[in-house]
Amino acid sequence: MARQQKQAAGESIAAAAPPKSLFERVAGYLDANDWNYTADEEKGYFSASCRLKDGSVRIILDVAEAEDWRRVLVYSTFPVYVPQQRRAAAVEGIARINYTMIYGNFEIDLSDGEVRVRTVVEAVEPLGDAMIERALGANLDIAGRYYAALLAVAFGGASPESVLELAAPREAATVQ
């Protein structure tokens, strides 16, 4: 049986603060991690830029929640558009990358050549910082890993067959 305690004279019971919305939790995560971003609460998204090893991407965090689910959808958009004459090669390179991926994927808009990475986390339970970090961190890891390789296919004439090799981590040289 639960034990009950009497309230001491003059002591007030603090009203429980209403739970934060997912939008507020994502804003809190971004603030705590020193992100410089813009937010549009009405449309439910955040926008930021991020410098990667080989370039920069524009990031969109699209936040949505209902009574029975929550979702954070992250896009990293490359700042260049694949020229029409190289889109077929880029599509093949993207297909080769996507085939190896477990979490996240690349997309290309065939009408204008825009390339982006998409990751998403969705749950029925409230999403905490760890899940927000997973969606954003994985997205940036993917974008950073394949950035130069995809640009080599799109602009440098590299073959789509070489995209995975171009993106493979290089072994550190050793001195004997």
Rosetta constraint file for C-alpha pairs under 8 A:
AtomPair CA 7 CA 11 HARMONIC 6.46 0.50
AtomPair CA 7 CA 12 HARMONIC 7.85 0.50
AtomPair CA 20 CA 24 HARMONIC 5.88 0.50
AtomPair CA 20 CA 25 HARMONIC 6.37 0.50
AtomPair CA 21 CA 25 HARMONIC 6.31 0.50
AtomPair CA 22 CA 26 HARMONIC 6.13 0.50
AtomPair CA 22 CA 63 HARMONIC 7.06 0.50
AtomPair CA 22 CA 64 HARMONIC 7.49 0.50
AtomPair CA 22 CA 65 HARMONIC 6.89 0.50
AtomPair CA 22 CA 70 HARMONIC 7.37 0.50
AtomPair CA 22 CA 126 HARMONIC 7.62 0.50
AtomPair CA 22 CA 127 HARMONIC 7.17 0.50
AtomPair CA 23 CA 27 HARMONIC 6.21 0.50
AtomPair CA 23 CA 41 HARMONIC 7.20 0.50
AtomPair CA 23 CA 44 HARMONIC 6.94 0.50
AtomPair CA 23 CA 63 HARMONIC 6.19 0.50
AtomPair CA 23 CA 64 HARMONIC 7.77 0.50
AtomPair CA 24 CA 28 HARMONIC 6.07 0.50
AtomPair CA 25 CA 29 HARMONIC 6.15 0.50
AtomPair CA 25 CA 128 HARMONIC 7.41 0.50
AtomPair CA 25 CA 129 HARMONIC 7.67 0.50
AtomPair CA 26 CA 30 HARMONIC 6.18 0.50
AtomPair CA 26 CA 129 HARMONIC 7.69 0.50
AtomPair CA 26 CA 132 HARMONIC 7.09 0.50
AtomPair CA 27 CA 31 HARMONIC 6.06 0.50
AtomPair CA 28 CA 32 HARMONIC 5.98 0.50
AtomPair CA 29 CA 33 HARMONIC 6.24 0.50
AtomPair CA 29 CA 129 HARMONIC 6.24 0.50
AtomPair CA 29 CA 132 HARMONIC 7.77 0.50
AtomPair CA 30 CA 34 HARMONIC 6.21 0.50
AtomPair CA 30 CA 35 HARMONIC 5.17 0.50
AtomPair CA 30 CA 36 HARMONIC 7.91 0.50
AtomPair CA 30 CA 37 HARMONIC 7.98 0.50
AtomPair CA 31 CA 35 HARMONIC 5.94 0.50
AtomPair CA 31 CA 36 HARMONIC 7.98 0.50
AtomPair CA 35 CA 48 HARMONIC 7.68 0.50
AtomPair CA 36 CA 48 HARMONIC 6.45 0.50
AtomPair CA 36 CA 49 HARMONIC 7.94 0.50
AtomPair CA 37 CA 46 HARMONIC 6.58 0.50
AtomPair CA 37 CA 47 HARMONIC 5.53 0.50
AtomPair CA 37 CA 48 HARMONIC 4.59 0.50
AtomPair CA 37 CA 49 HARMONIC 7.63 0.50
AtomPair CA 38 CA 46 HARMONIC 5.68 0.50
AtomPair CA 38 CA 47 HARMONIC 5.28 0.50
AtomPair CA 38 CA 48 HARMONIC 6.57 0.50
AtomPair CA 39 CA 44 HARMONIC 7.80 0.50
AtomPair CA 39 CA 45 HARMONIC 5.98 0.50
AtomPair CA 39 CA 46 HARMONIC 4.39 0.50
AtomPair CA 39 CA 47 HARMONIC 6.39 0.50
AtomPair CA 40 CA 44 HARMONIC 5.79 0.50
AtomPair CA 40 CA 45 HARMONIC 5.46 0.50
AtomPair CA 40 CA 46 HARMONIC 6.31 0.50
AtomPair CA 41 CA 45 HARMONIC 6.43 0.50
AtomPair CA 44 CA 62 HARMONIC 6.00 0.50
AtomPair CA 44 CA 63 HARMONIC 5.27 0.50
AtomPair CA 44 CA 64 HARMONIC 6.59 0.50
AtomPair CA 45 CA 60 HARMONIC 6.68 0.50
AtomPair CA 45 CA 61 HARMONIC 5.42 0.50
AtomPair CA 45 CA 62 HARMONIC 4.39 0.50
AtomPair CA 45 CA 63 HARMONIC 5.69 0.50
AtomPair CA 46 CA 59 HARMONIC 7.96 0.50
AtomPair CA 46 CA 60 HARMONIC 5.63 0.50
AtomPair CA 46 CA 61 HARMONIC 5.06 0.50
AtomPair CA 46 CA 62 HARMONIC 6.63 0.50
AtomPair CA 47 CA 58 HARMONIC 7.22 0.50
AtomPair CA 47 CA 59 HARMONIC 5.57 0.50
AtomPair CA 47 CA 60 HARMONIC 4.66 0.50
AtomPair CA 47 CA 61 HARMONIC 6.53 0.50
AtomPair CA 48 CA 58 HARMONIC 5.89 0.50
AtomPair CA 48 CA 59 HARMONIC 5.11 0.50
AtomPair CA 48 CA 60 HARMONIC 6.68 0.50
AtomPair CA 49 CA 56 HARMONIC 6.99 0.50
AtomPair CA 49 CA 57 HARMONIC 5.82 0.50
AtomPair CA 49 CA 58 HARMONIC 4.52 0.50
AtomPair CA 49 CA 59 HARMONIC 5.76 0.50
AtomPair CA 50 CA 56 HARMONIC 5.54 0.50
AtomPair CA 50 CA 57 HARMONIC 5.48 0.50
AtomPair CA 50 CA 58 HARMONIC 6.42 0.50
AtomPair CA 50 CA 59 HARMONIC 7.09 0.50
AtomPair CA 51 CA 55 HARMONIC 5.99 0.50
AtomPair CA 51 CA 56 HARMONIC 4.32 0.50
AtomPair CA 51 CA 57 HARMONIC 6.63 0.50
AtomPair CA 52 CA 56 HARMONIC 5.38 0.50
AtomPair CA 52 CA 57 HARMONIC 7.42 0.50
AtomPair CA 52 CA 140 HARMONIC 7.85 0.50
AtomPair CA 52 CA 144 HARMONIC 5.66 0.50
AtomPair CA 53 CA 144 HARMONIC 6.49 0.50
AtomPair CA 54 CA 144 HARMONIC 7.07 0.50
AtomPair CA 54 CA 147 HARMONIC 6.70 0.50
AtomPair CA 54 CA 148 HARMONIC 6.22 0.50
AtomPair CA 55 CA 147 HARMONIC 7.41 0.50
AtomPair CA 56 CA 78 HARMONIC 7.13 0.50
AtomPair CA 56 CA 79 HARMONIC 7.06 0.50
AtomPair CA 57 CA 76 HARMONIC 5.67 0.50
AtomPair CA 57 CA 77 HARMONIC 5.38 0.50
AtomPair CA 57 CA 78 HARMONIC 5.05 0.50
AtomPair CA 57 CA 79 HARMONIC 6.10 0.50
AtomPair CA 58 CA 75 HARMONIC 7.92 0.50
AtomPair CA 58 CA 76 HARMONIC 5.47 0.50
AtomPair CA 58 CA 77 HARMONIC 5.13 0.50
AtomPair CA 58 CA 78 HARMONIC 6.78 0.50
AtomPair CA 58 CA 79 HARMONIC 7.19 0.50
AtomPair CA 59 CA 74 HARMONIC 7.00 0.50
AtomPair CA 59 CA 75 HARMONIC 5.54 0.50
AtomPair CA 59 CA 76 HARMONIC 4.51 0.50
AtomPair CA 59 CA 77 HARMONIC 6.40 0.50
AtomPair CA 60 CA 73 HARMONIC 7.95 0.50
AtomPair CA 60 CA 74 HARMONIC 5.67 0.50
AtomPair CA 60 CA 75 HARMONIC 5.12 0.50
AtomPair CA 60 CA 76 HARMONIC 6.59 0.50
AtomPair CA 61 CA 72 HARMONIC 6.46 0.50
AtomPair CA 61 CA 73 HARMONIC 5.64 0.50
AtomPair CA 61 CA 74 HARMONIC 4.57 0.50
AtomPair CA 61 CA 75 HARMONIC 6.58 0.50
AtomPair CA 62 CA 71 HARMONIC 7.98 0.50
AtomPair CA 62 CA 72 HARMONIC 5.73 0.50
AtomPair CA 62 CA 73 HARMONIC 4.98 0.50
AtomPair CA 62 CA 74 HARMONIC 6.31 0.50
AtomPair CA 63 CA 70 HARMONIC 7.85 0.50
AtomPair CA 63 CA 71 HARMONIC 5.88 0.50
AtomPair CA 63 CA 72 HARMONIC 4.76 0.50
AtomPair CA 63 CA 73 HARMONIC 6.47 0.50
AtomPair CA 64 CA 70 HARMONIC 5.89 0.50
AtomPair CA 64 CA 71 HARMONIC 5.23 0.50
AtomPair CA 64 CA 72 HARMONIC 6.61 0.50
AtomPair CA 65 CA 69 HARMONIC 5.70 0.50
AtomPair CA 65 CA 70 HARMONIC 4.14 0.50
AtomPair CA 65 CA 71 HARMONIC 6.10 0.50
AtomPair CA 66 CA 70 HARMONIC 6.34 0.50
AtomPair CA 68 CA 124 HARMONIC 5.51 0.50
AtomPair CA 68 CA 125 HARMONIC 7.90 0.50
AtomPair CA 69 CA 122 HARMONIC 7.06 0.50
AtomPair CA 69 CA 123 HARMONIC 5.58 0.50
AtomPair CA 69 CA 124 HARMONIC 4.18 0.50
AtomPair CA 69 CA 125 HARMONIC 6.92 0.50
AtomPair CA 70 CA 122 HARMONIC 5.57 0.50
AtomPair CA 70 CA 123 HARMONIC 5.45 0.50
AtomPair CA 70 CA 124 HARMONIC 6.12 0.50
AtomPair CA 70 CA 125 HARMONIC 7.36 0.50
AtomPair CA 70 CA 126 HARMONIC 6.85 0.50
AtomPair CA 70 CA 127 HARMONIC 7.03 0.50
AtomPair CA 71 CA 120 HARMONIC 7.08 0.50
AtomPair CA 71 CA 121 HARMONIC 5.70 0.50
AtomPair CA 71 CA 122 HARMONIC 4.28 0.50
AtomPair CA 71 CA 123 HARMONIC 6.63 0.50
AtomPair CA 72 CA 120 HARMONIC 5.73 0.50
AtomPair CA 72 CA 121 HARMONIC 5.47 0.50
AtomPair CA 72 CA 122 HARMONIC 6.55 0.50
AtomPair CA 72 CA 132 HARMONIC 7.06 0.50
AtomPair CA 72 CA 135 HARMONIC 7.38 0.50
AtomPair CA 73 CA 118 HARMONIC 7.22 0.50
AtomPair CA 73 CA 119 HARMONIC 6.01 0.50
AtomPair CA 73 CA 120 HARMONIC 4.33 0.50
AtomPair CA 73 CA 121 HARMONIC 6.55 0.50
AtomPair CA 73 CA 135 HARMONIC 7.45 0.50
AtomPair CA 74 CA 117 HARMONIC 7.92 0.50
AtomPair CA 74 CA 118 HARMONIC 5.70 0.50
AtomPair CA 74 CA 119 HARMONIC 5.28 0.50
AtomPair CA 74 CA 120 HARMONIC 6.02 0.50
AtomPair CA 74 CA 135 HARMONIC 6.56 0.50
AtomPair CA 74 CA 136 HARMONIC 6.24 0.50
AtomPair CA 74 CA 139 HARMONIC 6.91 0.50
AtomPair CA 75 CA 116 HARMONIC 6.32 0.50
AtomPair CA 75 CA 117 HARMONIC 5.44 0.50
AtomPair CA 75 CA 118 HARMONIC 4.73 0.50
AtomPair CA 75 CA 119 HARMONIC 6.74 0.50
AtomPair CA 75 CA 139 HARMONIC 7.28 0.50
AtomPair CA 76 CA 116 HARMONIC 5.31 0.50
AtomPair CA 76 CA 117 HARMONIC 5.11 0.50
AtomPair CA 76 CA 118 HARMONIC 6.82 0.50
AtomPair CA 76 CA 139 HARMONIC 6.91 0.50
AtomPair CA 76 CA 140 HARMONIC 7.17 0.50
AtomPair CA 76 CA 143 HARMONIC 6.94 0.50
AtomPair CA 77 CA 114 HARMONIC 7.39 0.50
AtomPair CA 77 CA 115 HARMONIC 5.99 0.50
AtomPair CA 77 CA 116 HARMONIC 4.20 0.50
AtomPair CA 77 CA 117 HARMONIC 6.57 0.50
AtomPair CA 78 CA 114 HARMONIC 7.05 0.50
AtomPair CA 78 CA 115 HARMONIC 5.65 0.50
AtomPair CA 78 CA 116 HARMONIC 5.89 0.50
AtomPair CA 80 CA 114 HARMONIC 6.95 0.50
AtomPair CA 80 CA 115 HARMONIC 7.89 0.50
AtomPair CA 81 CA 112 HARMONIC 6.69 0.50
AtomPair CA 81 CA 113 HARMONIC 4.69 0.50
AtomPair CA 81 CA 114 HARMONIC 4.82 0.50
AtomPair CA 81 CA 115 HARMONIC 6.94 0.50
AtomPair CA 82 CA 86 HARMONIC 6.40 0.50
AtomPair CA 82 CA 87 HARMONIC 5.97 0.50
AtomPair CA 82 CA 90 HARMONIC 7.50 0.50
AtomPair CA 82 CA 112 HARMONIC 7.52 0.50
AtomPair CA 82 CA 113 HARMONIC 4.45 0.50
AtomPair CA 82 CA 114 HARMONIC 6.54 0.50
AtomPair CA 82 CA 115 HARMONIC 7.62 0.50
AtomPair CA 82 CA 154 HARMONIC 5.65 0.50
AtomPair CA 82 CA 155 HARMONIC 7.51 0.50
AtomPair CA 83 CA 87 HARMONIC 6.29 0.50
AtomPair CA 83 CA 113 HARMONIC 6.42 0.50
AtomPair CA 83 CA 154 HARMONIC 7.23 0.50
AtomPair CA 83 CA 155 HARMONIC 7.98 0.50
AtomPair CA 84 CA 112 HARMONIC 7.76 0.50
AtomPair CA 84 CA 113 HARMONIC 7.03 0.50
AtomPair CA 86 CA 90 HARMONIC 6.20 0.50
AtomPair CA 86 CA 153 HARMONIC 7.69 0.50
AtomPair CA 86 CA 154 HARMONIC 5.56 0.50
AtomPair CA 86 CA 155 HARMONIC 7.52 0.50
AtomPair CA 87 CA 91 HARMONIC 5.93 0.50
AtomPair CA 87 CA 110 HARMONIC 7.21 0.50
AtomPair CA 87 CA 113 HARMONIC 6.68 0.50
AtomPair CA 87 CA 154 HARMONIC 7.14 0.50
AtomPair CA 88 CA 92 HARMONIC 6.29 0.50
AtomPair CA 89 CA 93 HARMONIC 6.20 0.50
AtomPair CA 89 CA 153 HARMONIC 6.75 0.50
AtomPair CA 89 CA 154 HARMONIC 7.15 0.50
AtomPair CA 89 CA 159 HARMONIC 7.14 0.50
AtomPair CA 89 CA 160 HARMONIC 5.61 0.50
AtomPair CA 90 CA 94 HARMONIC 6.02 0.50
AtomPair CA 90 CA 150 HARMONIC 6.91 0.50
AtomPair CA 90 CA 153 HARMONIC 6.15 0.50
AtomPair CA 90 CA 154 HARMONIC 5.75 0.50
AtomPair CA 90 CA 160 HARMONIC 6.68 0.50
AtomPair CA 91 CA 95 HARMONIC 6.10 0.50
AtomPair CA 91 CA 108 HARMONIC 7.13 0.50
AtomPair CA 92 CA 96 HARMONIC 6.23 0.50
AtomPair CA 92 CA 160 HARMONIC 5.81 0.50
AtomPair CA 92 CA 161 HARMONIC 7.98 0.50
AtomPair CA 93 CA 97 HARMONIC 6.31 0.50
AtomPair CA 93 CA 150 HARMONIC 7.05 0.50
AtomPair CA 93 CA 153 HARMONIC 7.36 0.50
AtomPair CA 93 CA 160 HARMONIC 4.37 0.50
AtomPair CA 93 CA 161 HARMONIC 6.75 0.50
AtomPair CA 93 CA 163 HARMONIC 5.90 0.50
AtomPair CA 94 CA 98 HARMONIC 6.00 0.50
AtomPair CA 94 CA 106 HARMONIC 6.19 0.50
AtomPair CA 94 CA 107 HARMONIC 7.40 0.50
AtomPair CA 94 CA 150 HARMONIC 7.74 0.50
AtomPair CA 95 CA 99 HARMONIC 6.07 0.50
AtomPair CA 96 CA 100 HARMONIC 6.94 0.50
AtomPair CA 96 CA 160 HARMONIC 7.82 0.50
AtomPair CA 96 CA 161 HARMONIC 7.69 0.50
AtomPair CA 96 CA 163 HARMONIC 7.68 0.50
AtomPair CA 96 CA 164 HARMONIC 7.42 0.50
AtomPair CA 97 CA 101 HARMONIC 6.62 0.50
AtomPair CA 97 CA 106 HARMONIC 7.78 0.50
AtomPair CA 97 CA 163 HARMONIC 7.55 0.50
AtomPair CA 97 CA 164 HARMONIC 6.64 0.50
AtomPair CA 98 CA 105 HARMONIC 5.56 0.50
AtomPair CA 98 CA 106 HARMONIC 6.49 0.50
AtomPair CA 101 CA 105 HARMONIC 6.85 0.50
AtomPair CA 103 CA 119 HARMONIC 6.99 0.50
AtomPair CA 103 CA 138 HARMONIC 7.79 0.50
AtomPair CA 104 CA 117 HARMONIC 7.07 0.50
AtomPair CA 104 CA 118 HARMONIC 5.52 0.50
AtomPair CA 104 CA 119 HARMONIC 4.45 0.50
AtomPair CA 104 CA 120 HARMONIC 7.26 0.50
AtomPair CA 104 CA 138 HARMONIC 7.62 0.50
AtomPair CA 104 CA 139 HARMONIC 6.95 0.50
AtomPair CA 104 CA 142 HARMONIC 7.87 0.50
AtomPair CA 105 CA 117 HARMONIC 5.69 0.50
AtomPair CA 105 CA 118 HARMONIC 5.45 0.50
AtomPair CA 105 CA 119 HARMONIC 6.82 0.50
AtomPair CA 106 CA 115 HARMONIC 7.10 0.50
AtomPair CA 106 CA 116 HARMONIC 5.71 0.50
AtomPair CA 106 CA 117 HARMONIC 4.47 0.50
AtomPair CA 106 CA 118 HARMONIC 6.26 0.50
AtomPair CA 107 CA 115 HARMONIC 5.74 0.50
AtomPair CA 107 CA 116 HARMONIC 5.37 0.50
AtomPair CA 107 CA 117 HARMONIC 6.24 0.50
AtomPair CA 107 CA 118 HARMONIC 7.38 0.50
AtomPair CA 108 CA 113 HARMONIC 6.08 0.50
AtomPair CA 108 CA 114 HARMONIC 5.53 0.50
AtomPair CA 108 CA 115 HARMONIC 4.50 0.50
AtomPair CA 108 CA 116 HARMONIC 6.50 0.50
AtomPair CA 109 CA 113 HARMONIC 5.20 0.50
AtomPair CA 109 CA 114 HARMONIC 5.20 0.50
AtomPair CA 109 CA 115 HARMONIC 6.65 0.50
AtomPair CA 110 CA 114 HARMONIC 7.55 0.50
AtomPair CA 117 CA 139 HARMONIC 6.45 0.50
AtomPair CA 117 CA 142 HARMONIC 7.31 0.50
AtomPair CA 117 CA 143 HARMONIC 6.30 0.50
AtomPair CA 118 CA 139 HARMONIC 6.61 0.50
AtomPair CA 119 CA 135 HARMONIC 5.71 0.50
AtomPair CA 119 CA 136 HARMONIC 7.51 0.50
AtomPair CA 119 CA 138 HARMONIC 7.31 0.50
AtomPair CA 119 CA 139 HARMONIC 5.75 0.50
AtomPair CA 120 CA 135 HARMONIC 5.77 0.50
AtomPair CA 121 CA 131 HARMONIC 6.91 0.50
AtomPair CA 121 CA 132 HARMONIC 7.58 0.50
AtomPair CA 121 CA 135 HARMONIC 6.03 0.50
AtomPair CA 123 CA 127 HARMONIC 6.99 0.50
AtomPair CA 127 CA 131 HARMONIC 6.03 0.50
AtomPair CA 127 CA 132 HARMONIC 7.03 0.50
AtomPair CA 128 CA 132 HARMONIC 6.46 0.50
AtomPair CA 129 CA 133 HARMONIC 5.91 0.50
AtomPair CA 130 CA 134 HARMONIC 6.14 0.50
AtomPair CA 131 CA 135 HARMONIC 6.35 0.50
AtomPair CA 132 CA 136 HARMONIC 6.21 0.50
AtomPair CA 133 CA 137 HARMONIC 5.45 0.50
AtomPair CA 133 CA 138 HARMONIC 7.97 0.50
AtomPair CA 134 CA 138 HARMONIC 5.72 0.50
AtomPair CA 135 CA 139 HARMONIC 6.15 0.50
AtomPair CA 136 CA 140 HARMONIC 6.31 0.50
AtomPair CA 137 CA 141 HARMONIC 6.10 0.50
AtomPair CA 138 CA 142 HARMONIC 6.13 0.50
AtomPair CA 139 CA 143 HARMONIC 6.20 0.50
AtomPair CA 140 CA 144 HARMONIC 5.89 0.50
AtomPair CA 141 CA 145 HARMONIC 6.00 0.50
AtomPair CA 142 CA 146 HARMONIC 6.31 0.50
AtomPair CA 143 CA 147 HARMONIC 5.59 0.50
AtomPair CA 144 CA 148 HARMONIC 7.98 0.50
AtomPair CA 145 CA 167 HARMONIC 6.08 0.50
AtomPair CA 146 CA 150 HARMONIC 6.01 0.50
AtomPair CA 146 CA 163 HARMONIC 7.98 0.50
AtomPair CA 146 CA 167 HARMONIC 5.45 0.50
AtomPair CA 147 CA 151 HARMONIC 6.31 0.50
AtomPair CA 148 CA 152 HARMONIC 6.02 0.50
AtomPair CA 148 CA 167 HARMONIC 7.42 0.50
AtomPair CA 149 CA 153 HARMONIC 6.48 0.50
AtomPair CA 149 CA 163 HARMONIC 5.44 0.50
AtomPair CA 149 CA 164 HARMONIC 7.63 0.50
AtomPair CA 149 CA 166 HARMONIC 5.34 0.50
AtomPair CA 149 CA 167 HARMONIC 5.49 0.50
AtomPair CA 150 CA 154 HARMONIC 6.07 0.50
AtomPair CA 150 CA 163 HARMONIC 6.63 0.50
AtomPair CA 151 CA 155 HARMONIC 5.64 0.50
AtomPair CA 151 CA 156 HARMONIC 6.89 0.50
AtomPair CA 152 CA 156 HARMONIC 4.37 0.50
AtomPair CA 152 CA 157 HARMONIC 6.35 0.50
AtomPair CA 152 CA 158 HARMONIC 5.41 0.50
AtomPair CA 153 CA 157 HARMONIC 5.41 0.50
AtomPair CA 153 CA 158 HARMONIC 4.43 0.50
AtomPair CA 153 CA 159 HARMONIC 5.90 0.50
AtomPair CA 153 CA 160 HARMONIC 6.09 0.50
AtomPair CA 153 CA 163 HARMONIC 7.15 0.50
AtomPair CA 154 CA 158 HARMONIC 7.66 0.50
AtomPair CA 158 CA 162 HARMONIC 6.88 0.50
AtomPair CA 158 CA 163 HARMONIC 7.75 0.50
AtomPair CA 159 CA 163 HARMONIC 7.09 0.50
AtomPair CA 162 CA 166 HARMONIC 6.00 0.50
AtomPair CA 163 CA 167 HARMONIC 6.23 0.50
AtomPair CA 164 CA 168 HARMONIC 6.09 0.50
